[in-house]
Amino acid sequence: MKGTVGELGEFGLIRELTSRLTSTPAVRIGPGDDAAVVSAPDRRVVASTDILLEGRHFRRDWSTAYDVGRKAAAQNLADIAAMGAVPTALLLGLVVPAELPVTWPTELMDGLRDECQVAGAAVVGGDVVRGDTIMVSITALGDLRNHDPVTRGGAQPGDVVAYTGWLGWSAAGYAVLSRGFRSPRAFVEAHRRPEPPYHAGPAAAGLGATAMCDVSDGLIADLGHIAEASKVRIDLRSGLIDIPTQMHDIGQAVGVDPMQWVLTGGEDHAIVATFPPDVKLPARWKVIGEVLNPSALPQVTVDGAPWHAAGGWDHFGETE
């Protein structure tokens, strides 16, 4: 499609975006009315929202619009799964400059649609506004299917800590991209398009997970949220954490200990949870630590000691 957003106009852009969408049985009324209607059999709706700002959360010279769409959907749908819920719907708020080629928002929508299909959800509506900088705002919805939500506040001393998904891959990919390279491709793609294990969240709830979250800000930072909410200490065992050979190679090339990426790199959206020690976990879950009684030590330790290296994502901090 040729032309710019300004030439197409607001309503022309909306028609073009919505024409690319698919639906699911949960969507009773989709885009085109004053609001969407999504079924909620559980009678409770799990909701999460997030914002991606160009230059802060993505760069157009690093990621295609399709990549940004996949990433924007993934990070929000992962939040739904991390509550033990099944993703159902996604809403888009989009700010774009008038001179932006129309192909950019249409490819973004393709990415949103395709990631929603992976999670079993659908884009059901949104809004577009003219602005100076591209901003993508997502609201995701989910259904608990008659299960209790798994919050950050239920971890108990004696529980094991386990994760499923990828850890440190996005941070390693960011390190590669920031130095002007595009390979190893698997790590670069992990940064551009995270792959959350959506089905693992509801499955963990069914297994009896006591606390859970997705790893968006870094493993230590996100487990810190669980430790604080649960009033416990969490100790990770570095020897239980597998680091791929290629990640070691990248670390050696750029002078970074890859354990730094695993422990503090965000945006992989792995699922980390605490479970009673007698729960038999499927092979996809890797036990990497335990929950202890609180002490004077920091709430998350590694091999019994504080982790002093900087890391973890803070939108208003000076480091990441």
Phi, psi and chi 1 to 4 in degrees:
 res  aa     phi    psi   chi1   chi2   chi3   chi4
   1 MET       -  130.9  176.4  175.2  -67.5      -
   2 LYS   -97.7  166.3  -62.4 -179.7  179.8  179.7
   3 GLY    97.8  175.8      -      -      -      -
   4 THR  -109.5  169.1   65.8      -      -      -
   5 VAL   -60.3  -41.5  168.8      -      -      -
   6 GLY   -61.9  -39.1      -      -      -      -
   7 GLU   -69.2  -35.3  -68.6  167.9  -16.2      -
   8 LEU   -74.7  -34.1 -172.0   60.3      -      -
   9 GLY    85.9  161.5      -      -      -      -
  10 GLU   -58.3  -50.8  176.4 -175.1   -5.2      -
  11 PHE   -75.1  -31.4  -61.8  110.1      -      -
  12 GLY   -65.3  -39.5      -      -      -      -
  13 LEU   -65.0  -43.4  177.6   59.6      -      -
  14 ILE   -61.4  -43.3  -69.2  173.1      -      -
  15 ARG   -61.0  -42.5  -76.7 -166.8  -62.9  -89.0
  16 GLU   -65.5  -40.8 -179.3   59.7   33.2      -
  17 LEU   -68.1  -46.8  -65.0 -179.1      -      -
  18 THR   -70.3  -24.7   55.2      -      -      -
  19 SER   -67.4  -15.6   71.4      -      -      -
  20 ARG   -93.2   -1.6  -47.0  176.0   84.3   84.7
  21 LEU   -89.6  155.8  -62.8  178.7      -      -
  22 THR  -115.5  173.8   57.3      -      -      -
  23 SER  -130.1  177.6 -170.6      -      -      -
  24 THR  -137.4  165.5   69.3      -      -      -
  25 PRO   -59.9  -22.9  -26.7   36.3      -      -
  26 ALA   -72.9  -19.5      -      -      -      -
  27 VAL   -86.8  110.9  179.9      -      -      -
  28 ARG   -85.7  -41.5  -57.7  -61.4  178.7   85.2
  29 ILE  -134.3  122.2  -60.5  176.1      -      -
  30 GLY   -97.5 -155.5      -      -      -      -
  31 PRO   -60.2  146.7  -22.5   33.4      -      -
  32 GLY   121.9  -12.8      -      -      -      -
  33 ASP  -113.2 -173.4 -141.3  -53.9      -      -
  34 ASP   -64.9  -30.2  -73.0  -25.3      -      -
  35 ALA  -156.0  159.3      -      -      -      -
  36 ALA   -87.2  161.0      -      -      -      -
  37 VAL  -126.6  122.0  176.8      -      -      -
  38 VAL  -123.2  131.0 -179.4      -      -      -
  39 SER   -67.6  145.7   62.9      -      -      -
  40 ALA  -136.4   77.6      -      -      -      -
  41 PRO   -55.6  -31.8  -24.2   34.3      -      -
  42 ASP   -73.4  -18.3 -177.3   78.8      -      -
  43 ARG    71.4    9.5  -58.7 -179.6   67.4 -178.9
  44 ARG  -126.3  137.3  -65.0  170.9  -64.4  176.2
  45 VAL  -113.9  125.7  176.2      -      -      -
  46 VAL   -89.4  130.1 -179.5      -      -      -
  47 ALA  -133.2  144.0      -      -      -      -
  48 SER  -147.7  151.3  178.8      -      -      -
  49 THR  -141.3  152.9 -169.2      -      -      -
  50 ASP  -155.7  161.5 -147.7  -17.0      -      -
  51 ILE  -131.6  137.0  -64.9  172.1      -      -
  52 LEU  -117.8  126.3  -80.9   78.3      -      -
  53 LEU  -114.2  130.6 -176.7   66.1      -      -
  54 GLU   -59.8  135.8 -178.4 -176.7    9.4      -
  55 GLY    89.2  -20.2      -      -      -      -
  56 ARG  -107.9  -44.1  178.9   65.4  171.2  170.9
  57 HIS  -113.7  -16.4  -57.4  105.0      -      -
  58 PHE  -156.2  156.4   66.7   88.7      -      -
  59 ARG  -126.5  133.5  -71.4  172.4   44.6  169.2
  60 ARG   -70.2  -19.2  -81.6 -169.1  -86.6  168.3
  61 ASP   -83.1  -10.4   58.5  -28.4      -      -
  62 TRP  -103.7  -36.7  -75.6    6.8      -      -
  63 SER  -127.5  140.7  -59.1      -      -      -
  64 THR   -76.2  166.8   65.6      -      -      -
  65 ALA   -60.9  -36.4      -      -      -      -
  66 TYR   -62.4  -42.4 -176.8   82.3      -      -
  67 ASP   -58.5  -45.8  -68.3  -25.9      -      -
  68 VAL   -62.1  -39.3  175.9      -      -      -
  69 GLY   -63.5  -45.3      -      -      -      -
  70 ARG   -60.7  -44.2  -65.0  -68.0  -64.9 -101.7
  71 LYS   -67.3  -43.5 -174.6  172.8 -173.9  174.5
  72 ALA   -61.6  -43.0      -      -      -      -
  73 ALA   -67.4  -44.0      -      -      -      -
  74 ALA   -60.6  -44.7      -      -      -      -
  75 GLN   -69.3  -25.2   65.9 -174.5   41.8      -
  76 ASN   -86.2  -41.5  -76.5  -87.8      -      -
  77 LEU   -65.7  -30.7  -63.7  169.4      -      -
  78 ALA   -64.1  -35.1      -      -      -      -
  79 ASP   -62.6  -38.3  -76.1  -24.1      -      -
  80 ILE   -65.2  -47.3  -59.4  -60.1      -      -
  81 ALA   -62.3  -34.8      -      -      -      -
  82 ALA   -70.3  -11.5      -      -      -      -
  83 MET   -90.3   -0.7  -65.3  -65.4  -69.5      -
  84 GLY    86.6   13.9      -      -      -      -
  85 ALA  -103.8  164.5      -      -      -      -
  86 VAL   -99.8  123.1  175.2      -      -      -
  87 PRO   -61.8  139.6  -23.3   34.6      -      -
  88 THR  -123.3  -38.4   55.9      -      -      -
  89 ALA  -152.2  160.4      -      -      -      -
  90 LEU  -141.6  139.2 -176.4  148.4      -      -
  91 LEU  -116.6  141.8  -64.0  157.6      -      -
  92 LEU  -115.9  128.7  166.7   67.7      -      -
  93 GLY  -111.8  121.8      -      -      -      -
  94 LEU  -127.2  124.9 -179.7   62.1      -      -
  95 VAL  -111.1  125.9  179.3      -      -      -
  96 VAL  -141.1  149.0  -68.8      -      -      -
  97 PRO   -71.1  151.1  -15.9   29.9      -      -
  98 ALA   -65.1  -29.3      -      -      -      -
  99 GLU   -83.4   -0.5   64.2  -87.0   13.6      -
 100 LEU   -67.7  132.7 -174.9   72.0      -      -
 101 PRO   -58.5  142.0  -24.9   34.2      -      -
 102 VAL   -60.3  -28.3  172.8      -      -      -
 103 THR   -60.6  -26.5   52.2      -      -      -
 104 TRP   -67.7  -55.8 -158.4   93.1      -      -
 105 PRO   -66.0  -30.4   18.1  -29.6      -      -
 106 THR   -69.3  -38.9   55.9      -      -      -
 107 GLU   -69.4  -34.5  -69.9  173.3    6.4      -
 108 LEU   -58.2  -46.0  172.1   82.6      -      -
 109 MET   -63.9  -36.8 -175.7   62.0   83.6      -
 110 ASP   -60.6  -40.8  -71.2  -15.6      -      -
 111 GLY   -65.7  -43.7      -      -      -      -
 112 LEU   -59.8  -47.0  -68.5  170.9      -      -
 113 ARG   -60.1  -46.1  176.4 -159.1   63.6 -146.9
 114 ASP   -68.7  -37.5  -70.6   -6.2      -      -
 115 GLU   -69.3  -36.9 -168.9   64.0   31.5      -
 116 CYS   -60.9  -39.2  -80.9      -      -      -
 117 GLN   -63.5  -36.2  -72.0  179.8  -26.9      -
 118 VAL   -60.7  -39.6  172.6      -      -      -
 119 ALA   -87.7   -7.1      -      -      -      -
 120 GLY    84.0   20.5      -      -      -      -
 121 ALA  -113.6 -174.7      -      -      -      -
 122 ALA  -149.8  149.2      -      -      -      -
 123 VAL   -77.2  125.4 -179.5      -      -      -
 124 VAL  -115.9   -1.2  -64.0      -      -      -
 125 GLY   161.3 -173.3      -      -      -      -
 126 GLY   159.9 -155.5      -      -      -      -
 127 ASP  -154.3  150.6 -168.9   22.8      -      -
 128 VAL  -125.5  140.0  -65.8      -      -      -
 129 VAL  -138.7  145.7  178.2      -      -      -
 130 ARG   -80.5  136.5  174.8  176.6  176.4  170.4
 131 GLY  -157.1  176.1      -      -      -      -
 132 ASP   -82.1  -24.4  -63.9  -30.4      -      -
 133 THR  -130.3  145.7  -57.5      -      -      -
 134 ILE   -70.7  128.8  -61.8  174.7      -      -
 135 MET  -136.2  132.4 -175.8  176.2   71.2      -
 136 VAL  -117.9  116.2 -178.8      -      -      -
 137 SER  -112.5  128.6  177.3      -      -      -
 138 ILE  -121.5  137.0  -59.7  -67.9      -      -
 139 THR  -120.9  125.6  -62.8      -      -      -
 140 ALA  -112.5  146.3      -      -      -      -
 141 LEU  -124.5  153.5  -53.9  176.6      -      -
 142 GLY  -151.9  168.1      -      -      -      -
 143 ASP  -124.0  134.2 -175.0   71.8      -      -
 144 LEU   -82.4  -13.8  -73.8  164.2      -      -
 145 ARG    52.2   48.1  -65.1 -169.3  175.1  178.7
 146 ASN    69.7   13.9  -62.9  -40.2      -      -
 147 HIS  -102.7  155.0  -65.7  -69.2      -      -
 148 ASP   -73.0  145.3  -70.1  -28.1      -      -
 149 PRO   -66.3  145.5   24.8  -33.5      -      -
 150 VAL   -97.6  112.4 -177.4      -      -      -
 151 THR   -97.0 -174.0   68.6      -      -      -
 152 ARG   -85.4   -7.5  -61.4  172.4  174.6  178.4
 153 GLY  -101.4   15.3      -      -      -      -
 154 GLY  -110.1    3.8      -      -      -      -
 155 ALA   -64.3  140.2      -      -      -      -
 156 GLN  -123.7  145.6  -60.8  -67.6  -39.5      -
 157 PRO   -53.7  135.1  -27.7   36.4      -      -
 158 GLY   100.6  -19.8      -      -      -      -
 159 ASP   -64.9  154.2  -74.1   -9.4      -      -
 160 VAL   -95.6  154.6  -61.8      -      -      -
 161 VAL  -108.1  128.1  178.9      -      -      -
 162 ALA  -140.9  156.1      -      -      -      -
 163 TYR  -136.0  162.2   81.5   95.9      -      -
 164 THR  -141.2  143.3 -176.7      -      -      -
 165 GLY   116.6 -150.4      -      -      -      -
 166 TRP  -116.7  144.0  -49.9   99.9      -      -
 167 LEU  -128.1  126.3  -68.8  175.4      -      -
 168 GLY    85.5   -8.3      -      -      -      -
 169 TRP   -67.3  -44.6  -74.5   58.5      -      -
 170 SER   -63.1  -42.7  178.0      -      -      -
 171 ALA   -64.4  -39.6      -      -      -      -
 172 ALA   -64.6  -40.3      -      -      -      -
 173 GLY   -63.7  -38.5      -      -      -      -
 174 TYR   -62.7  -41.5  177.7   87.8      -      -
 175 ALA   -61.9  -40.1      -      -      -      -
 176 VAL   -64.7  -49.0  169.4      -      -      -
 177 LEU   -63.1  -39.9  -73.8  165.7      -      -
 178 SER   -67.5  -15.8   65.2      -      -      -
 179 ARG  -101.8   11.4  -72.8  159.6  175.5   78.8
 180 GLY    86.2   12.5      -      -      -      -
 181 PHE  -105.9  167.3  -61.3  102.1      -      -
 182 ARG  -128.7   12.1  -64.6  -64.5 -174.5  -91.0
 183 SER  -146.0  155.3   63.3      -      -      -
 184 PRO   -65.6  133.2  -18.9   32.4      -      -
 185 ARG   -61.1  -36.6 -173.7  173.6  180.0   82.3
 186 ALA   -59.8  -37.3      -      -      -      -
 187 PHE   -78.2  -37.2  -66.9   89.1      -      -
 188 VAL   -62.6  -43.6  171.3      -      -      -
 189 GLU   -66.3  -32.2  -70.7  -56.7  -54.8      -
 190 ALA   -63.4  -33.0      -      -      -      -
 191 HIS   -75.1  -40.5  177.1   72.0      -      -
 192 ARG   -72.8  -41.2  -70.4  170.4  171.3  162.6
 193 ARG  -136.5   86.1  -58.6 -177.6 -164.8  174.8
 194 PRO   -61.6  154.0   22.7  -32.8      -      -
 195 GLU  -123.4   80.5  -62.1 -178.4    5.6      -
 196 PRO   -65.4  145.1  -17.4   30.7      -      -
 197 PRO   -84.3   76.4   30.1  -33.0      -      -
 198 TYR   -53.3  -44.8  -60.6  115.5      -      -
 199 HIS   -69.7  -18.1  -59.8  -62.0      -      -
 200 ALA   -69.9  -27.6      -      -      -      -
 201 GLY   -64.0  -58.9      -      -      -      -
 202 PRO   -60.1  -35.0  -26.0   35.0      -      -
 203 ALA   -64.5  -40.2      -      -      -      -
 204 ALA   -63.3  -38.8      -      -      -      -
 205 ALA   -60.1  -42.1      -      -      -      -
 206 GLY   -66.4  -26.7      -      -      -      -
 207 LEU   -81.2  -10.1  -71.3  168.1      -      -
 208 GLY   100.1   24.6      -      -      -      -
 209 ALA   -53.0  135.5      -      -      -      -
 210 THR   -92.4  -25.7   54.1      -      -      -
 211 ALA  -154.1  153.4      -      -      -      -
 212 MET  -162.4  150.2 -177.9  161.8   54.9      -
 213 CYS  -160.0  166.2   67.3      -      -      -
 214 ASP   -94.1  154.1   76.3  -50.7      -      -
 215 VAL   -90.8   90.3 -177.0      -      -      -
 216 SER  -106.5  -32.5   55.8      -      -      -
 217 ASP  -103.4   -5.3  -62.4  -35.1      -      -
 218 GLY   123.7  145.1      -      -      -      -
 219 LEU   -59.0  -48.0 -177.5   62.1      -      -
 220 ILE   -65.4  -43.3  -71.9  179.5      -      -
 221 ALA   -62.9  -45.1      -      -      -      -
 222 ASP   -73.4  -36.7  -72.4  -49.7      -      -
 223 LEU   -67.2  -28.0  -78.7  174.8      -      -
 224 GLY   -61.4  -36.1      -      -      -      -
 225 HIS   -64.0  -41.1  -60.2  -38.3      -      -
 226 ILE   -66.0  -45.0  -71.4  178.7      -      -
 227 ALA   -60.4  -43.4      -      -      -      -
 228 GLU   -66.1  -46.4 -178.3  178.1    4.3      -
 229 ALA   -67.3  -33.2      -      -      -      -
 230 SER   -91.3   -9.5  -59.0      -      -      -
 231 LYS    59.2   51.2  -63.7  179.0  173.7   56.1
 232 VAL  -136.1  174.6  -64.4      -      -      -
 233 ARG  -111.2  142.0  179.5  163.0   71.5   91.3
 234 ILE  -118.0  129.1  -68.6  174.4      -      -
 235 ASP  -116.1  125.1 -174.2   54.1      -      -
 236 LEU   -97.4  146.4  -60.6  174.9      -      -
 237 ARG  -111.0  109.7  -60.6  173.1 -172.9  170.5
 238 SER   -59.7  -31.1   61.5      -      -      -
 239 GLY   -67.5  -16.1      -      -      -      -
 240 LEU   -91.3   -5.8  -62.7  177.3      -      -
 241 ILE   -98.0  117.2  -59.1  174.9      -      -
 242 ASP   -80.9  132.9  -63.6  -33.9      -      -
 243 ILE  -118.7  120.6  -61.4  178.0      -      -
 244 PRO   -60.2  150.1  -19.6   31.0      -      -
 245 THR   -57.6  -40.8  -59.7      -      -      -
 246 GLN   -63.6  -33.2  -87.2 -164.5  -48.5      -
 247 MET   -69.1  -37.1 -169.3 -177.6  -68.1      -
 248 HIS   -60.5  -41.3  -82.3  -68.0      -      -
 249 ASP   -64.1  -42.5  -66.5  -18.8      -      -
 250 ILE   -63.5  -44.4  -63.1  170.3      -      -
 251 GLY   -59.2  -42.1      -      -      -      -
 252 GLN   -64.8  -38.3 -174.1  173.7   14.9      -
 253 ALA   -68.3  -34.2      -      -      -      -
 254 VAL  -106.5    1.0  -58.7      -      -      -
 255 GLY    75.6   36.4      -      -      -      -
 256 VAL  -127.1  135.3  174.9      -      -      -
 257 ASP   -69.2  118.3  179.1   -3.7      -      -
 258 PRO   -60.7  -21.6   20.4  -31.9      -      -
 259 MET   -61.4  -28.2 -174.4   61.3   73.4      -
 260 GLN   -60.6  -44.2  172.4   81.0    6.6      -
 261 TRP   -66.0  -41.4  -67.1  -32.2      -      -
 262 VAL   -63.6  -41.7  169.4      -      -      -
 263 LEU   -85.5  -28.3  -65.5  177.4      -      -
 264 THR  -126.0   -6.9   66.0      -      -      -
 265 GLY   -78.5  133.3      -      -      -      -
 266 GLY  -102.4 -172.0      -      -      -      -
 267 GLU    71.6   13.8  -64.6 -166.0  -31.2      -
 268 ASP   -84.8  -29.2  -75.6  -60.1      -      -
 269 HIS    59.0   37.1  -57.4  -73.1      -      -
 270 ALA   -64.0  162.9      -      -      -      -
 271 ILE  -105.1  125.4  -59.1  -68.2      -      -
 272 VAL  -118.5  137.6   64.3      -      -      -
 273 ALA  -147.8  161.6      -      -      -      -
 274 THR  -110.0  142.4   58.2      -      -      -
 275 PHE  -134.4  149.6  -64.0   90.9      -      -
 276 PRO   -56.6  145.8  -25.3   34.9      -      -
 277 PRO   -64.0  -19.3   22.5  -33.4      -      -
 278 ASP   -91.8    1.7   57.8  -12.9      -      -
 279 VAL   -75.5  132.2  170.9      -      -      -
 280 LYS   -87.9  109.2 -176.0  175.2  176.8   57.7
 281 LEU   -88.9  142.0  -65.3  173.9      -      -
 282 PRO   -62.0  163.4  -20.9   32.7      -      -
 283 ALA   -61.3  -25.5      -      -      -      -
 284 ARG   -67.7  -18.9   69.0 -178.0  -59.5  168.2
 285 TRP   -92.7  134.3  -72.3   91.1      -      -
 286 LYS  -114.9  117.6  176.4   69.7  173.2  177.4
 287 VAL   -75.6  127.8  174.5      -      -      -
 288 ILE  -130.3    5.9   56.1  172.1      -      -
 289 GLY   178.4 -169.2      -      -      -      -
 290 GLU  -146.0  160.6   60.5 -177.4  -29.6      -
 291 VAL   -98.5  130.8  179.2      -      -      -
 292 LEU  -121.6  167.5  -54.9  171.9      -      -
 293 ASN   -63.6  147.7  -72.4  -50.9      -      -
 294 PRO   -63.2  151.1   22.9  -32.8      -      -
 295 SER  -146.4 -172.1   68.9      -      -      -
 296 ALA   -75.4  -14.4      -      -      -      -
 297 LEU   -70.6  161.4  -71.1  172.4      -      -
 298 PRO   -52.8  156.6  -26.4   34.5      -      -
 299 GLN   -69.2  -22.3  -69.9  179.4  -52.9      -
 300 VAL  -125.3  124.6  178.6      -      -      -
 301 THR  -122.1  163.3   54.5      -      -      -
 302 VAL  -123.9  118.7 -179.5      -      -      -
 303 ASP    54.3   37.3  -61.3  -34.7      -      -
 304 GLY    83.0    0.1      -      -      -      -
 305 ALA  -127.5  156.0      -      -      -      -
 306 PRO   -62.5  148.1  -19.3   31.2      -      -
 307 TRP   -96.2  109.0  179.4  -97.7      -      -
 308 HIS   -88.0  -19.3  -68.2  -63.9      -      -
 309 ALA   -65.6  144.1      -      -      -      -
 310 ALA   -68.6  156.4      -      -      -      -
 311 GLY   157.8  175.3      -      -      -      -
 312 GLY    90.9  149.9      -      -      -      -
 313 TRP   -97.2  130.2  179.3  -98.9      -      -
 314 ASP  -136.9  113.9 -179.9  -12.4      -      -
 315 HIS   -59.3  -24.9  -73.4  -77.4      -      -
 316 PHE  -112.0   10.5  -64.7   95.1      -      -
 317 GLY   -90.9  174.6      -      -      -      -
 318 GLU   -95.4  -12.8  -63.6  179.9   -4.9      -
 319 THR  -130.2  164.4   60.8      -      -      -
 320 GLU  -138.4      -   62.0  178.7  -87.0      -
